[in-house]
């Protein structure tokens, strides 16, 4: 059978719609009976719109940096298709995940840049900044797809990653084949314990990779002994190779473990004093990848500098703390109804307004976002304060895909950095007209509830 693409899409959507109808026919508790499902509505747009959701989707441009409470997307569905907004809410709200990971990663970079400004030559402009937070999170993800979403989000801020799925995706799907992420040869415990002794394992790494940058985990048996005995024993061999050895503690108190490694490197390899008066170990550094959160990262940096060492001597690996220890509530992502046109043609702005938690109110009305003094700010779309040219919410779906020019990843990374640097740390992103609307709608809804 020959069919064109639209016929194939309609056929596929029809098949899935049928399967969904079958699933819902047994989904009602308690006895697996028929669950309410608008199968006629689904069949209608499969038949009349080639399976494309007949809605309009507006979003902020990819990579836009905004403060909390600024709308990032808006769904509009009309007439009989209005219920489809609810079906899209769950899927589209999932953008909370890469957005939250990217924000977490960037806030970690803020701490690192501050430490570099204090203790590193060149300050936060030093290119080493981009290598200081490494993505260690692949193995802790629930699936490869999650590792791509979170791992690529992290790569907006840093170029260090062991999440190869994200590195591959960013390079070949988002950046025209140009590389985005880097890593170095490094041992894990299985490699170290495969050798008869840790010293043999260290010597092998030096032999194989000693002319470049490489890392060795040091706590397979006795971390203190490894630093005190094995490291001095292999030091001359490493110095002779001329490369850079990274020591990796992976247990114990993270602050103490890092300081022990720096002090060992100081004793064994010596240090240089930079122009800012901080010590930089020669040919050796530390990466801490165990127990890292933003708070722990900051604690380590402060302790390192308090001991007189430069922040460039330490890198960080973040795994579960980067890709797993986040959720939708971390930045309070939610999608709520804001405007409705009833069957009789009357319109109303609406909002969530729980008495039990007033801070969880949502924003009423059709939204627009305009840059005010460089800060994306939310406005009502119906008050004339935002022209179509000024509105940052752009249509990317109009009853089907809209042609959108997506930036290369390297350009997006540069844009994100520039926007983040320009934004104040906090800002009120609700315009006065929107605040006025919130008060008006709140008063109407409260009066209706109390009636």
C-alpha positions as semicolon CSV with decimal commas, in nm:
position;residue;x (nm);y (nm);z (nm)
1;X;0,000;0,000;0,000
2;X;0,133;0,345;-0,091
3;X;0,048;0,641;0,126
4;X;0,177;0,998;0,167
5;X;0,325;1,127;0,491
6;X;0,003;1,282;0,614
7;X;-0,184;0,956;0,552
8;X;0,084;0,765;0,742
9;X;0,069;1,009;1,032
10;X;-0,308;0,986;1,047
11;X;-0,290;0,607;1,037
12;X;-0,033;0,597;1,318
13;X;-0,227;0,846;1,532
14;X;-0,547;0,654;1,471
15;X;-0,378;0,334;1,589
16;X;-0,243;0,496;1,906
17;X;-0,576;0,665;1,972
18;X;-0,744;0,327;1,950
19;X;-0,498;0,173;2,191
20;X;-0,545;0,463;2,434
21;X;-0,922;0,415;2,415
22;X;-0,873;0,048;2,499
23;X;-0,651;0,138;2,795
24;X;-0,902;0,390;2,927
25;X;-1,188;0,144;2,888
26;X;-1,035;-0,055;3,177
27;X;-0,882;0,227;3,382
28;X;-1,166;0,318;3,620
29;X;-1,125;0,207;3,982
30;X;-1,212;-0,014;4,154
31;X;-1,303;-0,279;3,896
32;X;-1,108;-0,186;3,578
33;X;-1,417;-0,040;3,415
34;X;-1,461;0,237;3,157
35;X;-1,275;0,562;3,238
36;X;-1,399;0,892;3,086
37;X;-1,193;0,958;2,774
38;X;-1,277;1,200;2,488
39;X;-1,211;0,951;2,210
40;X;-1,437;1,139;1,968
41;X;-1,232;1,455;2,025
42;X;-0,909;1,266;1,965
43;X;-1,047;1,100;1,652
44;X;-1,162;1,438;1,524
45;X;-0,821;1,603;1,512
46;X;-0,659;1,285;1,386
47;X;-0,903;1,293;1,097
48;X;-0,913;1,667;1,032
49;X;-0,564;1,782;1,137
50;X;-0,340;1,489;1,041
51;X;-0,295;1,396;1,406
52;X;-0,143;1,731;1,503
53;X;-0,276;1,883;1,825
54;X;-0,496;2,179;1,714
55;X;-0,353;2,425;1,963
56;X;-0,127;2,729;1,959
57;X;0,187;2,708;2,170
58;X;0,390;3,017;2,257
59;X;0,724;2,993;2,437
60;X;1,013;3,213;2,537
61;X;1,311;3,171;2,303
62;X;1,527;2,872;2,386
63;X;1,792;2,956;2,644
64;X;1,615;3,263;2,783
65;X;1,719;3,343;3,140
66;X;1,427;3,455;3,357
67;X;1,341;3,493;3,721
68;X;1,078;3,282;3,897
69;X;0,710;3,367;3,824
70;X;0,779;3,470;3,464
71;X;0,566;3,261;3,224
72;X;0,779;3,043;2,996
73;X;0,503;2,902;2,773
74;X;0,135;2,949;2,699
75;X;-0,111;2,703;2,542
76;X;-0,426;2,819;2,360
77;X;-0,698;2,582;2,241
78;X;-1,031;2,700;2,105
79;X;-1,389;2,581;2,088
80;X;-1,434;2,205;2,117
81;X;-1,061;2,150;2,137
82;X;-1,025;2,345;2,463
83;X;-0,993;2,025;2,676
84;X;-0,671;1,942;2,493
85;X;-0,483;2,196;2,710
86;X;-0,514;1,953;3,000
87;X;-0,364;1,669;2,797
88;X;-0,063;1,883;2,707
89;X;-0,011;2,021;3,057
90;X;0,169;1,712;3,187
91;X;0,397;1,673;2,885
92;X;0,497;2,038;2,849
93;X;0,548;2,097;3,221
94;X;0,827;1,838;3,198
95;X;1,052;2,117;3,078
96;X;1,099;2,178;3,451
97;X;1,372;1,913;3,445
98;X;1,631;2,051;3,200
99;X;1,549;2,405;3,315
100;X;1,613;2,316;3,679
101;X;1,935;2,126;3,602
102;X;2,065;2,416;3,390
103;X;1,985;2,663;3,670
104;X;2,147;2,444;3,936
105;X;2,458;2,404;3,721
106;X;2,476;2,778;3,659
107;X;2,440;2,865;4,027
108;X;2,728;2,627;4,097
109;X;2,928;2,817;3,835
110;X;2,852;3,143;4,019
111;X;3,024;3,003;4,329
112;X;3,320;2,880;4,130
113;X;3,359;3,212;3,948
114;X;3,354;3,399;4,280
115;X;3,633;3,175;4,412
116;X;3,831;3,224;4,091
117;X;3,793;3,601;4,120
118;X;3,948;3,580;4,464
119;X;4,228;3,328;4,415
120;X;4,305;3,259;4,048
121;X;4,504;3,464;3,798
122;X;4,261;3,598;3,541
123;X;3,971;3,553;3,783
124;X;3,643;3,430;3,642
125;X;3,770;3,495;3,289
126;X;4,021;3,213;3,329
127;X;3,925;2,936;3,082
128;X;3,965;2,674;3,355
129;X;3,628;2,787;3,497
130;X;3,448;2,592;3,227
131;X;3,612;2,267;3,337
132;X;3,553;2,294;3,712
133;X;3,215;2,116;3,738
134;X;3,205;1,777;3,572
135;X;2,884;1,582;3,506
136;X;2,916;1,249;3,689
137;X;2,544;1,174;3,675
138;X;2,492;0,923;3,390
139;X;2,483;0,608;3,602
140;X;2,229;0,756;3,842
141;X;1,974;0,845;3,575
142;X;1,656;0,645;3,525
143;X;1,715;0,609;3,151
144;X;1,939;0,729;2,868
145;X;1,682;0,989;2,766
146;X;1,695;1,153;3,109
147;X;2,074;1,161;3,093
148;X;2,052;1,348;2,762
149;X;1,800;1,604;2,888
150;X;1,985;1,678;3,210
151;X;2,336;1,632;3,072
152;X;2,281;1,873;2,782
153;X;2,131;2,129;3,021
154;X;2,450;2,116;3,230
155;X;2,659;2,168;2,915
156;X;2,507;2,514;2,874
157;X;2,738;2,619;3,159
158;X;3,039;2,384;3,155
159;X;3,224;2,171;2,903
160;X;3,321;1,888;3,140
161;X;3,108;1,575;3,124
162;X;3,131;1,198;3,158
163;X;2,769;1,168;3,044
164;X;2,864;1,062;2,695
165;X;2,502;1,036;2,582
166;X;2,460;1,411;2,639
167;X;2,798;1,496;2,486
168;X;2,709;1,298;2,173
169;X;2,360;1,445;2,145
170;X;2,477;1,803;2,192
171;X;2,755;1,762;1,936
172;X;2,568;1,586;1,656
173;X;2,207;1,693;1,705
174;X;2,249;2,046;1,836
175;X;2,587;2,173;1,715
176;X;2,643;2,052;1,358
177;X;2,902;1,797;1,468
178;X;3,125;2,045;1,647
179;X;3,240;1,919;1,991
180;X;3,071;2,052;2,302
181;X;3,203;1,844;2,594
182;X;3,537;1,703;2,713
183;X;3,670;1,454;2,966
184;X;3,998;1,286;3,064
185;X;4,116;0,926;3,123
186;X;4,026;0,833;3,482
187;X;4,020;0,522;3,695
188;X;3,727;0,393;3,894
189;X;3,747;0,152;4,185
190;X;3,706;-0,154;3,963
191;X;4,017;-0,052;3,771
192;X;4,222;0,015;4,083
193;X;4,119;-0,308;4,259
194;X;4,185;-0,515;3,945
195;X;4,558;-0,464;4,005
196;X;4,746;-0,650;4,275
197;X;4,831;-0,320;4,447
198;X;4,720;0,040;4,419
199;X;5,078;0,136;4,342
200;X;5,079;-0,086;4,034
201;X;4,749;0,070;3,924
202;X;4,895;0,419;3,964
203;X;5,209;0,324;3,773
204;X;5,002;0,183;3,490
205;X;4,801;0,504;3,457
206;X;5,122;0,707;3,455
207;X;5,268;0,480;3,189
208;X;4,957;0,500;2,972
209;X;4,848;0,862;3,023
210;X;5,122;1,040;3,219
211;X;5,207;1,288;2,944
212;X;4,856;1,437;2,957
213;X;4,582;1,501;3,211
214;X;4,446;1,196;3,392
215;X;4,275;1,111;3,723
216;X;4,313;0,833;3,977
217;X;4,067;0,745;4,250
218;X;4,267;0,711;4,571
219;X;4,041;0,556;4,837
220;X;3,993;0,196;4,721
221;X;4,154;0,067;5,043
222;X;4,316;0,332;5,260
223;X;4,301;0,691;5,139
224;X;4,550;0,828;5,390
225;X;4,800;0,553;5,315
226;X;4,762;0,603;4,941
227;X;4,847;0,972;4,977
228;X;5,128;0,917;5,227
229;X;5,300;0,617;5,069
230;X;5,187;0,533;4,716
231;X;5,181;0,889;4,582
232;X;5,542;0,969;4,684
233;X;5,653;0,631;4,545
234;X;5,527;0,712;4,193
235;X;5,594;1,086;4,198
236;X;5,924;1,088;4,010
237;X;5,781;0,868;3,736
238;X;5,493;1,112;3,694
239;X;5,720;1,417;3,703
240;X;5,931;1,255;3,435
241;X;5,626;1,216;3,211
242;X;5,545;1,585;3,249
243;X;5,166;1,554;3,257
244;X;4,902;1,649;3,513
245;X;4,775;1,406;3,778
246;X;4,432;1,460;3,932
247;X;4,376;1,294;4,270
248;X;4,019;1,181;4,337
249;X;3,895;1,110;4,689
250;X;3,559;0,935;4,695
251;X;3,463;0,880;5,060
252;X;3,479;1,045;5,400
253;X;3,417;1,410;5,477
254;X;3,446;1,593;5,141
255;X;3,614;1,905;5,285
256;X;3,868;1,703;5,481
257;X;3,934;1,468;5,188
258;X;4,012;1,755;4,949
259;X;4,243;1,927;5,195
260;X;4,431;1,602;5,260
261;X;4,487;1,560;4,886
262;X;4,607;1,919;4,841
263;X;4,845;1,891;5,132
264;X;4,981;1,564;4,991
265;X;5,030;1,724;4,650
266;X;5,204;2,016;4,821
267;X;5,448;1,783;4,999
268;X;5,516;1,556;4,704
269;X;5,519;1,792;4,403
270;X;5,560;2,136;4,558
271;X;5,362;2,450;4,482
272;X;5,388;2,778;4,296
273;X;5,259;3,102;4,447
274;X;5,039;3,294;4,205
275;X;5,011;3,671;4,178
276;X;4,717;3,674;4,417
277;X;4,918;3,502;4,688
278;X;4,756;3,156;4,663
279;X;4,935;2,823;4,629
280;X;4,899;2,618;4,309
281;X;5,030;2,257;4,327
282;X;5,276;2,172;4,050
283;X;5,143;1,921;3,798
284;X;4,873;1,796;4,031
285;X;4,518;1,879;4,133
286;X;4,212;1,733;4,303
287;X;3,862;1,644;4,186
288;X;3,593;1,581;4,448
289;X;3,302;1,384;4,309
290;X;3,144;1,240;4,620
291;X;2,865;1,416;4,810
292;X;2,870;1,733;4,602
293;X;2,588;1,985;4,625
294;X;2,608;2,360;4,573
295;X;2,646;2,407;4,947
296;X;2,921;2,146;4,978
297;X;3,098;2,284;4,672
298;X;3,101;2,627;4,832
299;X;3,221;2,486;5,165
300;X;3,512;2,313;4,994
301;X;3,613;2,623;4,799
302;X;3,609;2,837;5,112
303;X;3,814;2,580;5,307
304;X;4,065;2,544;5,022
305;X;4,123;2,919;5,002
306;X;4,137;2,949;5,381
307;X;4,430;2,706;5,370
308;X;4,602;2,927;5,116
309;X;4,537;2,720;4,803
310;X;4,401;2,857;4,477
311;X;4,053;2,748;4,366
312;X;4,203;2,631;4,038
313;X;4,359;2,338;4,225
314;X;4,016;2,181;4,276
315;X;3,752;2,054;4,036
316;X;3,419;1,895;4,118
317;X;3,216;1,604;3,989
318;X;2,843;1,618;4,054
319;X;2,628;1,313;3,985
320;X;2,304;1,258;4,173
321;X;2,318;1,612;4,305
322;X;2,312;1,744;3,947
323;X;2,080;1,514;3,755
324;X;1,872;1,344;4,025
325;X;1,834;1,549;4,344
326;X;1,587;1,791;4,183
327;X;1,212;1,785;4,128
328;X;0,931;1,997;3,989
329;X;0,896;2,180;4,319
330;X;1,262;2,285;4,326
331;X;1,165;2,590;4,120
332;X;0,785;2,558;4,160
333;X;0,698;2,475;3,801
334;X;0,326;2,450;3,726
335;X;0,081;2,499;3,438
336;X;-0,263;2,640;3,526
337;X;-0,576;2,766;3,351
338;X;-0,566;3,147;3,320
339;X;-0,842;3,243;3,075
340;X;-1,161;3,080;2,951
341;X;-1,429;3,154;2,690
342;X;-1,757;2,987;2,786
343;X;-2,001;2,830;2,542
344;X;-2,224;3,140;2,552
345;X;-1,929;3,357;2,440
346;X;-1,857;3,525;2,772
347;X;-1,491;3,542;2,874
348;X;-1,327;3,533;3,214
349;X;-0,976;3,550;3,356
350;X;-0,923;3,289;3,622
351;X;-0,654;3,167;3,858
352;X;-0,569;2,918;4,129
353;X;-0,625;3,084;4,466
354;X;-0,600;2,842;4,760
355;X;-0,681;2,993;5,101
356;X;-0,465;2,725;5,265
357;X;-0,152;2,847;5,086
358;X;-0,182;3,198;4,934
359;X;0,171;3,176;4,792
360;X;0,057;2,906;4,549
361;X;-0,167;3,138;4,350
362;X;-0,136;3,132;3,972
363;X;-0,146;3,423;3,727
364;X;-0,474;3,522;3,560
365;X;-0,540;3,619;3,200
366;X;-0,371;3,582;2,865
367;X;-0,001;3,656;2,912
368;X;0,270;3,848;2,733
369;X;0,634;3,888;2,833
370;X;0,835;4,203;2,761
371;X;1,191;4,296;2,844
372;X;1,187;4,588;3,090
373;X;1,535;4,727;3,152
374;X;1,673;4,392;3,040
375;X;1,447;4,187;3,270
376;X;1,179;3,962;3,113
377;X;0,859;4,085;3,279
378;X;0,504;3,944;3,269
379;X;0,216;4,160;3,145
380;X;-0,150;4,103;3,060
381;X;-0,163;4,061;2,684
382;X;-0,490;4,253;2,657
383;X;-0,392;4,592;2,801
384;X;-0,190;4,734;2,512
385;X;0,135;4,755;2,708
386;X;0,311;4,493;2,493
387;X;0,320;4,507;2,115
388;X;0,349;4,191;1,906
389;X;0,708;4,290;1,827
390;X;0,791;4,329;2,196
391;X;0,627;4,006;2,311
392;X;0,897;3,753;2,397
393;X;0,646;3,467;2,385
394;X;0,690;3,334;2,033
395;X;0,456;3,101;1,846
396;X;0,637;2,773;1,781
397;X;0,328;2,557;1,715
398;X;0,013;2,668;1,538
399;X;-0,213;2,365;1,484
400;X;0,107;2,198;1,370
401;X;0,482;2,266;1,355
402;X;0,598;2,620;1,279
403;X;0,928;2,685;1,108
404;X;1,169;2,794;1,382
405;X;1,535;2,881;1,338
406;X;1,715;2,705;1,623
407;X;2,058;2,828;1,726
408;X;2,365;2,610;1,735
409;X;2,450;2,492;2,083
410;X;2,770;2,698;2,107
411;X;2,575;3,014;2,019
412;X;2,306;2,922;2,270
413;X;2,572;2,869;2,538
414;X;2,714;3,216;2,469
415;X;2,367;3,374;2,481
416;X;2,285;3,205;2,811
417;X;2,610;3,326;2,966
418;X;2,554;3,685;2,850
419;X;2,192;3,691;2,968
420;X;2,273;3,538;3,306
421;X;2,555;3,785;3,367
422;X;2,326;4,077;3,281
423;X;2,031;3,975;3,502
424;X;2,017;4,091;3,863
425;X;2,011;3,807;4,116
426;X;1,652;3,887;4,211
427;X;1,378;4,092;4,045
428;X;1,006;4,158;4,058
429;X;0,888;4,022;3,722
430;X;0,518;4,098;3,761
431;X;0,428;4,428;3,596
432;X;0,195;4,669;3,773
433;X;-0,088;4,603;3,522
434;X;-0,059;4,231;3,598
435;X;-0,055;4,295;3,973
436;X;-0,370;4,504;3,929
437;X;-0,532;4,219;3,737
438;X;-0,436;3,972;4,011
439;X;-0,610;4,195;4,269
440;X;-0,922;4,234;4,054
441;X;-0,957;3,865;3,977
442;X;-0,878;3,771;4,338
443;X;-1,155;4,000;4,465
444;X;-1,404;3,857;4,213
445;X;-1,321;3,495;4,295
446;X;-1,326;3,555;4,672
447;X;-1,664;3,727;4,645
448;X;-1,798;3,438;4,440
449;X;-1,667;3,183;4,689
450;X;-1,814;3,370;4,983
451;X;-2,155;3,419;4,819
